[in-house]
Amino acid sequence: MDVLTIIADLAREAERQVRDHAWRLTSAERDLAQQTEAGLRAAVGPREAQEALPEIERLEHLRETLAVLAVSLARIHGRMAWFLSGALTALEPVLQWRAFPTDGGPTFGTRPSTPEQYTEAEDAVRCLQEALARIAAAAPATQNPGPELGD
């Protein structure tokens, strides 16, 4: 399964859980969703802007999204942590990409990626941005949700 499909599936599942009140967002989760979305949007911009960048900058931006997700994940527990963890796992192939030639030396398991792979990963980040924005904007639950389960 490709990165975009995995992220889209995660986003649909998260939004379904919020809509069905299986996931009752706390104010901390809403705030973190908003902050994470803003961080991802700062890292990966519109498709035309990203595709105009040199390959090394596109890779830097994608790696920055992983950092944004990792920092957010470290600050939360429960369903939001599970959602962010799934997104990080889906975007993990970015860690194996390199933009520089090998010059005959060791590559530590990295490999070059194609422009299509960059575009797919960037589209996946945009999908994640949109899902986080919708999650952050979801109406709060009207019932007392009870205690939150941890990781």
PyMOL commands that set and color helices and strands:
alter all, ss='L'
color gray80, all
select helices_A, chain A and resi 3-19+27-43+47-51+55-74+78-90+92-96+115-137
alter helices_A, ss='H'
color red, helices_A
select strands_A, chain A and resi 97-98+111-112
alter strands_A, ss='S'
color yellow, strands_A
deselect
rebuild
show_as cartoon
